[in-house]
Amino acid sequence: MTARRERSGRSRRSRPLSGRSVAVIGGGFGGLSAACYLADAGADVEILEKNEAVGGRASTLEAEGFRFDMGPSWYLMPDVFERFFEYFDRSPDDYYDLQRLNPHYRIFWKDGDRMDVTPDLDQVRAAFEAREAGAAEAFDDYLDKSADNYRRSMDGFVYTDRPNYRDWVDLDVMRAAPVGLQLLRTMDDYVSDFFDNPKLQQVMQYTLVFLGGAPQNTPAIYNMMSHVDFNMGVYYPDGGIGAVVDAFADLAGELGVTITTDAEVSEITRRREGFLVETVAGGEGEGRGKGEGESETRNPDIVVSDADYAHTEQELLPEHERGYSAEYWEDRTYAPSAFLLYLGVEGSVDPLEHHTLVLPTDWDPHFAQIFDEPAWPNDPAYYLCVPSATDDSVAPDGHSNLFALVPIAPGLDDSPEIRERYRDEVLADIADNTGVDLRDRIVFEKQFSVSDFADRYNATAGSALGLAHTLRQTSLFRPPHRSKAVPDLYFTGAFTTPGIGVPMCIVSGEHAANAVVSDHGRQPDATERDAGKSGAAGARRTVAKRLANGPLAGLSGLSGLFR
């Protein structure tokens, strides 16, 4: 970690939101991102966070010397983090240290086969070729297309918000037309054009779990995630994803954002000028001097909600100010929920790696039990995370911390009896398929599932992620950043564009802030415009340089995104 730099760019950028007050509901990555951009634009910003700390679904659990990331645990797409911090004349390494994992992850198949995905692509090619003749060449072809799709998609569809049909009549979109056409195919169809072996198809598709979809319902455009996986790499921030949350919160504080925890928003009322936002203390915060259930009110000019879109509309707004009906939300396809076990374990858990996938050779029945006929999976694909394999600080000496995540259908009944039965099944499955028997070595355990997602995060249907990236819920088919019914109300997070995942939520915060500035910002004078242009150009050059010389060296084509 480098010494923290003094910010040099604030004075040279215009402050179009000076005099405006903004309440950001929820301190997930979308809310933190939006708050930083809005404060930098001059707004008086307060984040109202329901729980005892910011982070949203990226919460941290600490108990008995163990520390767990409760939600996101993969640090992917480092260019997005670089881009975010660079806007504020910062760098991720001002706040946390990164290391690239090797292997990126290990896969155990339930027929006894095992494969490591490493930064060494020659090893990966050999592993592919060993499972299917000609697969090494197909792998290279697939990655070439994936890298090209990534560059086109990020520049044309991710970093540029296009909420209306007319926004798609654009030269950049026309150039990216071959990528856009992949919205009409599924990942299942696309991957099968390259590989016949079901295991190799799974390797190219497992990242769909980060998008909340299945191979049969996720657009083929998301093949770009293989470029993220194999070329860009999988990283670990020392301290876990919680350290990244802390970095965003620290930056927000440096920019003047007020963060108020233990403040659950219970009602949003539109007034003649601005809003009345009511909060109630949930009793989970510490040291705030408020009794459980005590209410407060705020009167911001603008509201940006990082809470689940459906929760904001259906629970916080009066019926006549909802942009979507209850039937609309009931008709959506939600990303999976999860059954999670956070485990503190005596001794080592070798041969589990930092990231480990345990997969049946046929995972279609599991996806069917998530999306088609909801049920607790009887032969699940699941994920194991062992941060203590990389970071000694997350577990006491002589112990390992581990969490197991089984994707399950949102809305399932997760009574204590069901959870306990399923917990035993998962631990037995781990022992049978990895050789690691945890059952007699567990010294700390916490379960988390559907009802916990709903209670802790106000998650619609108890989804762990939000709206799934299906064919009809991608890009402009997702709910927009601007409320359709309430002026001055905006949305950020996984329900909006670009979509699910920490990097996408970061970009979503930028889009929401841009919408606020577009609607409410005063026009800068000539001096401010000239300074802003030179500052933005300098930021793009610096990011391009970092990409060329930093952990992404060799991916020179990505620098074109910042020119």
N, C-alpha and C positions, 0 to 999 in steps of 0.2 A: 504494500500500500504506500503510495507516495504521500508526501506532505500536502495537506490541503491548500489549494491555491486560492488567492483572493480573486473574486469575480471582477473581471475588467469590463464586461460588455454591457452592463445594465444601463449605464449613463448614455450610451450611444444609441440605444433602441428607444423608439417612441413608447409612450405609456397610454395607449388608446382607451383603457378602462379606468383611468384615474377618476376617483369619486364614486365608482360603482362598488356595491357590496354583493358578494356571492356566497351562498351557502352550498357547500358540496355535501351531499348525503352519502356517507359511506367512504371509508378510507382504504378500499382495495386499490390495486394498481391503477385502475381507470380513474378513480377519484383523486389519488395522489398525483397522477400525471396531469390531469386537468387543473388541479389546484396550483401546481407549479407554473404552468403556462399562463393561467389567469392572473396569478400574483405578479409574474414578470411583466404582464401587460398593464399593471397598475391597479388591479382590483384589490379590494379589501376582502380577503378570502378566509372563511372558516370551514373546516371539515368537521362534520358531525358524525361521529363513529359510535355505533350501537354497543360494541364490545369494549373490553378493557384495554385494547391496543389496536392500532391500525393494522392493515394487511388484508382485511376481508378474508376470503378463503385461504389466503396465504398466511394463516395464523401460525403461531409457535406454541408448542406445548413443552413446559419444563416441569419436571417432577423427579425427585429422588436422585438427582445428579444426571438425569437423562434429558436431552433436548431433541425435539422432533419438529420438523416441518410438517404441519398438519395437512397441507394441501399441495400446491405445486412443489416439485422437488427436482425438476430438470431445468438446467440453465441452457436454453437453446437460443439461436438467433442473436449472438452477441452484438451484431451490427446494430440492432434496434436499441439496445442499451447504450451503445456508444453514441448513437445519433441523439438520443434523448438528453444525455448529460452534456454533450457538446453544445447543444443549443444554449445552455446556461454557462458556457465556458468552463465546463467541468469534464471529468472523465470517470468512468467506473472505478479506476484504480485510485482515485482520490478517496474512495469510501470503503472498498473491499478488494481482496485479492482473489484472483481466479486461477484455477488450474484445470488443464484439460485432462479428462479421465482416460485411462487406458487399462482395460478396454472401456469403450463407451458403455457397453452393457454386455451381459452374458444371457444366452437363451438356453433354457432346459426344455426340450420337448418330452412329452410324457411317454414316448417310446424308447427313451434312454439316450437319444441323440443330444448333442450339445454343441453350441457354436458361440464364439466370441466375435463381436464387432469391434474392431480396433481402429485407431487412426491410420494404421498401415493398410492402404487400399489393396496392395498386392496380396496380403494375407486374406482380405475379404474376398478378392477375386478367386483365390485358390479354394476358399471354403464354398463359394458358389459353384465353381466348376466341379468340385468333388461330389456335388449333389445333383448336377444336371450338366450334361455335355453341351458346351457352347454358352453356358450361363455367364462365364467371365466376360465374353464379348458383349452379351446382352446387357450385363451390368454397366459396362462403360457407356453403351448407347443410352441406357436409361438415365444414367447420371448426367450425361451431356444435356439431354432434354430437360431434366429436372433443374439443372443449373440455369439454363436459358429461361425456363418458365419462372424460376424464382426472381431473376432480374427483371423480367417484364412485369410480373405480377406485383412485386413490391413497388416499383415505380409507377405503374399504371393503375393499380387497383387498391393497394394497401395504403401507401402514403398519400394518395389522392382520394378524398372522399367524394363519392358520386351518388348522392341520394336520390336523384331524379333521372328519369329516362333520358331527358335532353342532355344530361351530363355525360352520357355515353357517346354522343355524337361529337367525337373529338379525335384529332389526328393521332394522339398517343394511343387511344383505345383502338383505332384502326390498325396501328402497327402491331398491337398486341392481340389482334383478332384470333390467331391460332390458339393462343392461351384461352381466350374467352370461349371458344368453341368447346373446350374441354369441360365447360359447365354442363354440357349436354350428355356427357358420358359418366359412368361411375368408375371409381377406383378399381373395382373388381374386374370390369371389362378391360380397363387400360393396362393393368399389371399383367393380366393373362396374355396380352399381346407379346410380352417379353419373356415370361417364365411359365413353364408348365409345372414345375415342382411346387407342391402346395406349401412346403416350408419356406421356400424362397419368396413366394407370394406373401406369406405372413411377414417376413422380414421387411419387405417393402411397404407393408400396410399397417404395421403395428402402431405407427405414429398417429393413426386415425383416432386412437383413444384420447389423444390430446385435443382432438377436434369434436369429440363427442358423437362420432358417427360409426357406421359399419361400412365395410367395403361395398356393400350392395346399395347404399344410399348416399354415399359421399361423392361429390363431384371429382372428376379426374384431375382438375386443376391442382388439387392438393398433392399430386405427385411431387411438387416442389419441396415437400418436407423431406424427401430423401436427400436432396442437396444439403438441407440443414443438418441432417443426421450424419451423412458420410463425409461431406466436404468441409462443412463449417465446424462440426465437432460438438461434443457434449462436454460441458464444463461444470465445475463445482465452485461456488463462491464460499470461501472459508467462513464458517458459521452458518452455512445453509442459506436457503432463500430468505429466511428471516433477516439475514444481514443485508439483503437487497432492499427489503421493506424498510429497514432502519435507514438505509442510504437515501431512499426517496423521502422519508419523513424528515431526515436531517436537512436535505436540500430544500424541502418545503419550508422548514423553519428559517433557513437562511434567506429565503425570499419573502419572509414576512407572513407566511400562512399560520393561522391559529388552528391547532388541532385540539378538539374537545372529545374525549372518550367517555364511555358510559352515558351516551346521549342518543337514545334511540328516537328517531323521528316518528311521531305518531300521526301527524296530520299536516297537510300542505293546503293552504287556502290562498287563492288568488285574490288580491285586493285591487282597488283602483290604481294604486301605484305600488308595485312590488308584491311581496308575499308575507303571509304570516306562517311561520314554520314552528310547530310545537314539538318539543322533545320531552321524553320522560326518562328518568334515570332507571337503568335496569338492575342496579344493585351489584353489578359485576366489577365496577371500577374501584380504585383504591384512592383514598385521600382526597376525594372531591367534596366532602362535607355535605352531601345530599342524601336524603333518605330514599329508599327504594320507592319508585313510583312518583316521585316529586317531579312536577312539570316546569318547563321554562318555555319562553317564546322568543323568536327572533324575527326581524323584519328586513330580510335581504331584498335587494332589487331583483336579483336573478337567482335561480336555483338550478344546480346541476346534480342529477341523481346518478350515483354509482350503485345504488341498490338494484336488485333485480327489477327489470322494466315492468314485469307483470305485477310484482309486489307494489311498486310505486303507484301504478295506475289503479289497481284493484283495492288496495288497502289504505293509501295515503291521500288520494284525490276523491272529491265528490263525483258521483256518477256522471254528471253532465260535463265534466272536464276530463273525461277519459278518452284517449284517442282510439282505443280498441275496446271491443266488447269482451265480456267474459267468455263468450263462445269462441272468439278468436284465440284467446289464450288456451282454452281447453283443446283446441284443434291443432296446437303446435306440437312438433316433435321435440322433446327435451332430451338433452344429453344424459348419459347414464348418471345415476347416483353411485355410491360405492359402499362396500363394507370394508371398514378399515380396522386393523389391529395395530396399535402402537405398543411395541414390546421392548422392555429392557431385559437383556439376557445375560446370564453368566457365561463367560468364556467366548471363544471365537465362533463365527458362523461360516467359516470356510467350508465349501468353495463358493459361497454366494459372493457376488461382486457388489460394488456400490449400487449399480442398477442391475437387476436381474428380472428376466421375464420367464414365466413358466407357462408353456402353451400346449394344449392338446393338438394333435396333428390335424384335427378337423375342428375349427373353432366356430363354424357356422351355427351349430346348436346353441352355443353361448350367446351369440349375437341375436338369435331368434328369441331367446328368453329375455333379452333386453328390449327389443323393439317390436316384436311381433306377438308373442304370447308371454307377457311378463310373469316371471317366476324366478325363484332363487336358483342360480345355475347349479346343475348337478355335476358338470365336468368343466369347471371354469378355467379360463385363461386369466392369469393374474400377474401382479407386479410386486416385487420385493425391493425395498430400498434400505441399504445399510450404510448410512453416512459415516459410521465409526470406522469403516474400512478406509476412509480417506482422512477423517477429521477426528483427532483424539479428544477434542474438547466436548464432544456431544455425548459422551458416556463415561462413567467412572472407570478407573483402572481395572483391567481384567474383565470388562463387560463389553457388550455390543448393544447398539440400539438398532432397531429394525422396525419398519412398518410394512405390513402386507395390505395390498389394495386389490379388491375384487370388484370389477365393474358390475353393477346390477341395475335393474330397471328402476327408474324413478317412481315414487309412489308406492313401493312395496310395503307391506306390513313388516315392521322390524321389531316385533315384541321381544322382550328379554329372553323368552324361551327360544324363539327362532334364532336370535343372535347367538345364544350359547351353543345351540346345536350346530350352527354353521361355523362357528369358531373352531369347534372340535374337528369338523370336516376339513377346514382349511389347513389347520396344523398337521393333520394326518397326511393331507395331499403334499404339503411341503416336504415332510419326512420321506414320503414314498418317491418323490420325483426329483429331489435335490440331494437326498442323503443327509439332510440337516434336521435332526429331531430337536425341536425347541421345547417340547412339552414339559420336561422336568427341570428346565433351566430358567424359566421365566420368573423374574423378580419384580417386574413392574408391567402392568397391562392396562390399557384403556381401549375401549371399543368406540367406534364412531360410525354412524350410518344414516339412513334416510331421514329419520325424525330429528337427528342432531343437525343435519344440514338445514332443515327447515327452521329449527329453533334458533340456532346460533347465527345463521346468515339470512334468515327470511328467504330461503331458497325455494323457488317455485317447484312444487312436486318433490322437494328434497333433492333436486338435481345437484350434482357436484360441480357442474360447469355452466349450465345455462341452456340456450337454444342450440340444438344440434346443427351441424353444418350439412344439412341435407340439400338436395337439388333445389327445393323451393324455399330454403332458408339461408341462402348464401348471397352475399353482395347486396344489391339494392332490394332484395327480397327480405332483408332483415329490417327490424324497426329502425327508424331514422334517429339521428341525434337531436333534432328539434321535435318537441312535442307537436303532435298534429292538432291538439285541441287547446293548449294553454300557451299564450305568448310568454316568452322569457323563461320557459322551463325546458331544460335540455337533459340529455341522457348520455352516459358513458358506460363502458364496461362490456361484458361478454355477450349481452343481448343485442348490441348494436354492431355496426361495422367497425373494424374489419372482422371481429368475431372472438372466438374462444382462445384462451391461452394468455400467459403473462405478456409476451411481446405485443400481441394484438390489442390487449387492454391498454397498454402504454400508448399505442398509436391512437386508440379510440379516445383517450383523454385529450390528445392533441387535436383531433377532429372536433370534439365537443367545444374545446376552448376557441378554436378557429371560428366555429359557428357563432359563439358569443361575441367575439371581437367583430365579426362581420356585421352582426345585427346591432351592436351597441357601441362600437368603438368610434371615437372621434377621429377624424382624418389628421394624420401628421402633417406638420409644415414641411417645406422643402428641405430644410436642414436635417430634420429627423428622417425623412425618406432617404436622403443620400447616405446618412450614417447607417440606417437600417440595412440598405442594400450592401454596403461594404462589409458590415458585420456578418450578414447572412452568407455572403460569398466566402468570407474568411472561415466561417464555421464549416462550410461544405468542404473547403480545401483541407482543413485540419482533420476532419473525419476521414476523407479520402486517404490522407497521409497515414492516419492511424490504422486504417484497414490494410494499407500496403505494408506497414512495418510491424504491426501488432500481431495478435494471435491469429489473425485471418490472412497472414502473408501467403501469397500465392493465388489468392482469389482476386486478382487485379480487376477483373471485369466488374466487381461490385462497386468499385470507385465511381463508375459511371452513374450510379444512383445519386451521387452527391455533386454532380457538375451542373 
